[in-house]
Amino acid sequence: MYQWRKFEFFEEKYAAKCTIPDEEEDINEKEKEKEKERKIECCSSGRGKVVTGFDDGTVCLFDRGLKFNYSFQPHSNSVLFLQQLKQRNFLVTIGEDEQLTPQQSALCLKVFDLDKMQSESSSKASPDCVGILRIFTNQFPEATITSFIVLEEVPPILLIAIGLDNGSIYCIKGDIARERITRFKLQVENHSEKTLSSITGLGFRVDGQSLQLFAVTPSSVSLFSLHDQPPRRQTLDQIGCGINSVAMSDRSEFIIGRPEAVYFYEVDGRGPCWAFEGEKKLVGWFRGYLLCVIADQRTGKQTFNIYDLKNRLIAHSTLVKEVSHMLYEWGNIILITTDKSALCIGEKDMESKLDMLFKKNLYTVAINLVQTQQADAAATSEVLRKYGDHLYSKQDYDEAMAQYIHTIGHLEPSYVIQKFLDAQRIYNLTNYLEKLHEKGLASKDHTTLLLNCYTKLKDVEKLNLFIKSEDSIGELKFDVETAIRVCRAANYHEHAMYVAKKAGRHEWYLKILLEDLGSYEEALEYISSLESSQAGMTIKEYGKILIEHKPLETIQILIRLCTDDGDKKGQSNGVYVSMLPSPVDFLSIFVHHPESLMDFLEKYTNKVKDSPAQVEINNTLLELYISNELNFPSVSQVNEGADYLNVASQKTLSSSAKSNGTIADHKRSEKEKHRLERREKGLRMLKSAWPPEAEHPLYDVDLAIILCEMNVFKNGLLYLYEKMKLYKEVIACYMQAHDHEGLIACCKRLGDSVKGGDPSLWADVLKYFGELGEDCSKEVKEVLNYIERDNILPPIIVLQTLSRNPCLTLSVIKDYIARKLEQESKMIEEDRQAIEKYQDDTQTMRKEIQDLRTNARIFQLSKCTACTFTLDLPAVHFMCMHSFHLRCLGDNEKECPECAPEYRSVLETKRNLEQNSKDQDRFFQKVKNSKDGFSVIAEYFGKGIISKTSNGSTSGLRSGNASSSSGF
């Protein structure tokens, strides 16, 4: 024991008396003397109370700080044992009462409900006794009780074990309040033995569904398995102990104290033992500490020791009076002595313990302490940090770093790193940073620092181990981007490429190949090995560099990506193609290489005919084909003509040319030839992408028109205008170019109404020649032939239009005017004859009307017009000179059946004409669409549709006003 270090981890908080205060009862001097002589027989604690039992049958309850609460007398003579239950506020007592009969024992067991109080008198109240039980019966003979323990199973079930001096254990199980109990007996030693040892200690061990009972006598330690029926006994040891030297640890170990040592027992036998000198008066267990009251036989003094068995130290040691009971409540240890005084000992907080150890530089003890007491990781880390600081101050850098490594995850890494930034301690710093990465707690800065350490030390082996370890990337032990950047800066390109490839950072891998190493072919091979999506992303980022140095190979990869040439062989399946990357996504990489872009798009369109991006592709190709210059404004003249299609010819010309003029002429001729070829391709695309049966083309028409106008591409512009039926714009192009022959040919093709053309184009052409200001007699005569043929313009308009051109003579229109006058004369004569005929008809009709009004009509028909039989009465005669039998007309017949249909059709026509007169839109549409609008207006006037009508109704003459005669 002298080898164990002593520390004051506990402190004595207060002392008190476990007696009834004088002010609680009005007692006389004799009773006071009796109170002094009263002896504490038993103690218990729980639920915030300390309970003491006295030899006069009184039980006292004390609150926190051992303040007296109340007392009552459960037994008339003495209280031998008691136990405060934990789950319910019940108190179980064993004591002596008055013996009613000689056959019955005076000992009985009682259960009190401390939450229910009943008044015995006006001055005192006692808890409600919920159960009384006689311990000894005929089956269980009376003996001296030496030990007592209660186990709360599932409330209200209790298991009570009572140890006797004859080596027997009486067990009572059940609900005592309802008297539903079972009794059974356990025998520690066989009856055949001559001497029976008394039970000096008991202890329950609960392990899941298993329930076991330890029992100790002065000569043995036994274990009963209560789940077996009958309970099975097992002898664990052939030595025992005396009374009060028994306890149970928090790990369900049974502890007994003997003069030579303290023994621990488990279910399979004796465990560890700790040798402490002196007689063990009391043994206890508190929060992982072993408690012992040890009596020194030489001096007769008693010492209370608290042992920390894990750390092999004495946490507290003090001299005490004779201790009779040891309790644990309110987080403290309570020692009750024979003179009824109590000493409360409490554990210091962890900070106070550590400060005590730090002052003595006992860092190893402090570390063990925080680990055994299961302190949080932050507290443990703080102790390790202080220990590391202590070792660092002693210049023991290796050991200091060993402690700092244990703080990873709790201590800020910069605290340690700053201490070891010196070049002489770079090995320790490297070790710390490696551990930091192993635990996955390193930041980008830590990765940078570690890689810099490797490069400073030129430790390629460790660099390889760090970079190329099989599990480093998978567990993300370092920041990939930082590692790549540092390795690139230190010219460790191989390591940087390895990390990039392992981590799948293809953009970094290609950046190193292209920017640092210039390995364009290897970069292309690497891209080819990637998946389609990854390859597409990398080409978008680095395609400009690849197109500049390896255009053909890059285009091949792009074609393979966009068409998946390896698997589908360029099949034009629309659903499949829509899942592939679109060529439009890669247009940005060709920003300074339009020739390469044109080649790429042409190859793609040759393989894929129905791409979802066909419109965008055609728009781009049209821009490339139609543009006069392929070079972008931002490209210098050095790049002009430096495209890969002309590289060989440029070098040949450069080596063989003898003068700058010859080279320039050759360049211009090649450039013009190339431009014409592109124009031909553009025109073919304009036609092929807009087939005759399609309503809309596979390109943006507006964009195509703008491109043709900007680049003065006449053929393309004429095709687009004609396809869009913008015939006036078509002839405007010929007019701007002063192409008279082409203009007239175009009008012949587009101005024929029979073929769906627009005849009004000839009027525009005539207007053009009238405003031309030069002699164009031949063309005007040809135009006049078509105007006259289709009667497009009146002669007066023709004369007014051509009169504006001072270079034209009257001979140009002489024949035209003569023919028109002759035609007009014929039309006038025909109109005159028609007028005379209409005037004669009108005069005849007026005479007939007058005759009907003034003269009588004589009806001479002798036969019915309907049935052709002889006309007889009654008969009906109509003014139209038709006569009918009345029976042949039917009911309510007021019109001539013969003339009525014709009359109705005339009326219907008149009504339709009147209705049409209200439709102004139709009238103006006819005037607009007619070649001669005047004739349309005249027709409306002639039909009386738009003539002024008089108010009121005018009744016209009826052809069939009837007069009836019943006797004519």
BELBEL-V459376 format. One record per residue. N is the residue number from 1. PSI is psi as a letter, one per 20 degrees, with the letter a starting at -180 (NA if undefined). Layout:
n = {N/N}
psi = {PSI/PSI}
This chain:
n = {1/2/3/4/5/6/7/8/9/10/11/12/13/14/15/16/17/18/19/20/21/22/23/24/25/26/27/28/29/30/31/32/33/34/35/36/37/38/39/40/41/42/43/44/45/46/47/48/49/50/51/52/53/54/55/56/57/58/59/60/61/62/63/64/65/66/67/68/69/70/71/72/73/74/75/76/77/78/79/80/81/82/83/84/85/86/87/88/89/90/91/92/93/94/95/96/97/98/99/100/101/102/103/104/105/106/107/108/109/110/111/112/113/114/115/116/117/118/119/120/121/122/123/124/125/126/127/128/129/130/131/132/133/134/135/136/137/138/139/140/141/142/143/144/145/146/147/148/149/150/151/152/153/154/155/156/157/158/159/160/161/162/163/164/165/166/167/168/169/170/171/172/173/174/175/176/177/178/179/180/181/182/183/184/185/186/187/188/189/190/191/192/193/194/195/196/197/198/199/200/201/202/203/204/205/206/207/208/209/210/211/212/213/214/215/216/217/218/219/220/221/222/223/224/225/226/227/228/229/230/231/232/233/234/235/236/237/238/239/240/241/242/243/244/245/246/247/248/249/250/251/252/253/254/255/256/257/258/259/260/261/262/263/264/265/266/267/268/269/270/271/272/273/274/275/276/277/278/279/280/281/282/283/284/285/286/287/288/289/290/291/292/293/294/295/296/297/298/299/300/301/302/303/304/305/306/307/308/309/310/311/312/313/314/315/316/317/318/319/320/321/322/323/324/325/326/327/328/329/330/331/332/333/334/335/336/337/338/339/340/341/342/343/344/345/346/347/348/349/350/351/352/353/354/355/356/357/358/359/360/361/362/363/364/365/366/367/368/369/370/371/372/373/374/375/376/377/378/379/380/381/382/383/384/385/386/387/388/389/390/391/392/393/394/395/396/397/398/399/400/401/402/403/404/405/406/407/408/409/410/411/412/413/414/415/416/417/418/419/420/421/422/423/424/425/426/427/428/429/430/431/432/433/434/435/436/437/438/439/440/441/442/443/444/445/446/447/448/449/450/451/452/453/454/455/456/457/458/459/460/461/462/463/464/465/466/467/468/469/470/471/472/473/474/475/476/477/478/479/480/481/482/483/484/485/486/487/488/489/490/491/492/493/494/495/496/497/498/499/500/501/502/503/504/505/506/507/508/509/510/511/512/513/514/515/516/517/518/519/520/521/522/523/524/525/526/527/528/529/530/531/532/533/534/535/536/537/538/539/540/541/542/543/544/545/546/547/548/549/550/551/552/553/554/555/556/557/558/559/560/561/562/563/564/565/566/567/568/569/570/571/572/573/574/575/576/577/578/579/580/581/582/583/584/585/586/587/588/589/590/591/592/593/594/595/596/597/598/599/600/601/602/603/604/605/606/607/608/609/610/611/612/613/614/615/616/617/618/619/620/621/622/623/624/625/626/627/628/629/630/631/632/633/634/635/636/637/638/639/640/641/642/643/644/645/646/647/648/649/650/651/652/653/654/655/656/657/658/659/660/661/662/663/664/665/666/667/668/669/670/671/672/673/674/675/676/677/678/679/680/681/682/683/684/685/686/687/688/689/690/691/692/693/694/695/696/697/698/699/700/701/702/703/704/705/706/707/708/709/710/711/712/713/714/715/716/717/718/719/720/721/722/723/724/725/726/727/728/729/730/731/732/733/734/735/736/737/738/739/740/741/742/743/744/745/746/747/748/749/750/751/752/753/754/755/756/757/758/759/760/761/762/763/764/765/766/767/768/769/770/771/772/773/774/775/776/777/778/779/780/781/782/783/784/785/786/787/788/789/790/791/792/793/794/795/796/797/798/799/800/801/802/803/804/805/806/807/808/809/810/811/812/813/814/815/816/817/818/819/820/821/822/823/824/825/826/827/828/829/830/831/832/833/834/835/836/837/838/839/840/841/842/843/844/845/846/847/848/849/850/851/852/853/854/855/856/857/858/859/860/861/862/863/864/865/866/867/868/869/870/871/872/873/874/875/876/877/878/879/880/881/882/883/884/885/886/887/888/889/890/891/892/893/894/895/896/897/898/899/900/901/902/903/904/905/906/907/908/909/910/911/912/913/914/915/916/917/918/919/920/921/922/923/924/925/926/927/928/929/930/931/932/933/934/935/936/937/938/939/940/941/942/943/944/945/946/947/948/949/950/951/952/953/954/955/956/957/958/959/960/961/962/963/964/965/966/967/968}
psi = {h/i/i/p/q/p/q/m/i/r/q/o/g/r/q/r/p/m/r/p/q/h/i/h/q/n/q/a/h/h/h/g/h/h/h/h/i/q/q/p/h/q/q/r/r/q/k/j/q/p/p/q/p/r/i/j/j/q/p/q/p/p/a/p/j/k/p/p/f/r/q/r/n/h/q/h/f/q/o/g/q/q/p/p/q/g/h/q/m/q/p/p/q/p/r/p/a/p/o/g/q/h/h/q/q/i/p/q/p/q/p/p/o/i/i/p/q/p/p/h/a/i/h/q/q/q/q/p/o/i/p/p/p/p/g/p/a/h/h/n/q/q/r/p/p/h/q/p/q/p/p/o/d/o/p/k/p/q/o/p/p/o/p/r/i/j/j/q/o/p/p/p/p/a/o/h/h/j/k/n/r/q/q/r/p/p/p/g/q/q/i/h/q/h/p/p/q/q/o/i/q/q/p/q/o/p/n/c/i/p/p/q/o/q/p/q/r/i/j/r/p/q/p/p/o/i/i/q/o/r/p/p/q/p/p/h/q/j/q/b/r/a/q/i/k/q/r/p/r/i/j/k/q/p/p/q/p/r/h/h/r/p/q/p/q/a/h/j/a/p/b/q/q/p/o/p/q/q/p/n/g/q/p/r/p/o/l/i/q/p/p/p/o/p/p/o/h/g/i/j/q/p/p/o/q/o/p/n/h/g/j/l/q/o/h/q/p/q/p/r/a/o/p/h/q/p/r/o/q/k/j/r/p/p/p/p/r/h/k/k/q/p/p/p/p/q/p/q/r/h/g/g/g/h/h/g/h/h/h/j/k/m/h/h/g/g/g/h/g/h/g/h/j/l/r/r/h/g/g/g/h/h/g/h/g/h/g/g/h/g/h/h/h/j/k/m/h/g/h/g/h/h/h/h/h/i/i/p/i/h/p/p/h/h/g/g/g/h/h/k/i/q/h/i/k/h/g/g/g/g/g/g/h/g/h/h/h/h/j/k/j/q/a/h/h/g/g/g/g/g/h/h/g/g/h/g/i/k/n/h/g/h/g/g/h/g/g/j/q/h/j/g/g/h/j/l/i/r/o/g/g/g/g/g/g/g/h/g/h/j/k/m/h/g/g/g/h/g/g/g/g/h/i/k/m/h/h/h/g/h/g/g/g/g/h/g/i/k/n/h/g/h/g/h/h/g/h/h/i/r/r/g/g/g/g/g/g/h/h/h/h/j/h/g/g/h/h/h/h/m/g/g/h/g/h/g/g/g/g/h/g/i/i/l/h/h/g/i/k/k/q/l/o/h/g/g/h/i/i/r/q/q/h/h/i/j/h/h/i/k/h/j/m/h/g/h/g/g/g/g/h/g/h/g/h/h/h/p/h/l/q/h/k/h/g/h/g/h/g/g/h/g/h/h/g/h/q/h/p/i/p/q/h/i/p/r/i/h/i/p/j/j/q/i/h/j/g/g/h/g/h/g/h/h/h/i/q/i/q/h/g/g/g/g/g/h/g/g/g/h/g/h/g/h/g/h/h/h/g/g/h/g/h/h/g/h/g/h/i/m/q/h/i/p/h/q/r/k/r/o/g/g/g/g/g/g/g/h/g/h/j/l/n/g/g/g/g/h/g/g/g/h/h/j/k/m/h/h/h/g/h/h/g/h/g/h/i/k/n/g/g/h/g/h/h/g/h/h/h/i/j/o/h/h/j/j/a/o/h/i/h/h/g/h/g/h/h/g/h/h/j/h/k/r/o/l/g/g/h/g/g/h/g/h/g/h/g/h/g/j/l/g/q/q/h/h/h/g/g/h/g/i/i/i/o/i/i/p/r/h/h/h/j/g/h/g/g/g/h/h/g/g/g/h/g/g/h/g/g/h/h/g/h/h/g/g/g/h/g/g/g/g/g/g/h/g/g/g/g/g/g/h/h/h/q/q/p/p/o/j/p/i/q/p/h/g/i/j/r/p/p/r/q/q/q/p/p/q/i/j/k/p/q/q/q/h/h/i/h/a/p/k/o/j/q/p/h/g/i/g/g/h/h/h/h/g/g/g/g/g/g/g/g/h/h/h/h/i/n/h/h/h/g/h/g/g/h/g/i/q/h/n/h/h/h/g/g/h/g/g/g/h/i/k/h/j/q/p/q/q/q/r/p/o/p/r/p/p/i/k/p/q/p/q/p/i/j/NA}
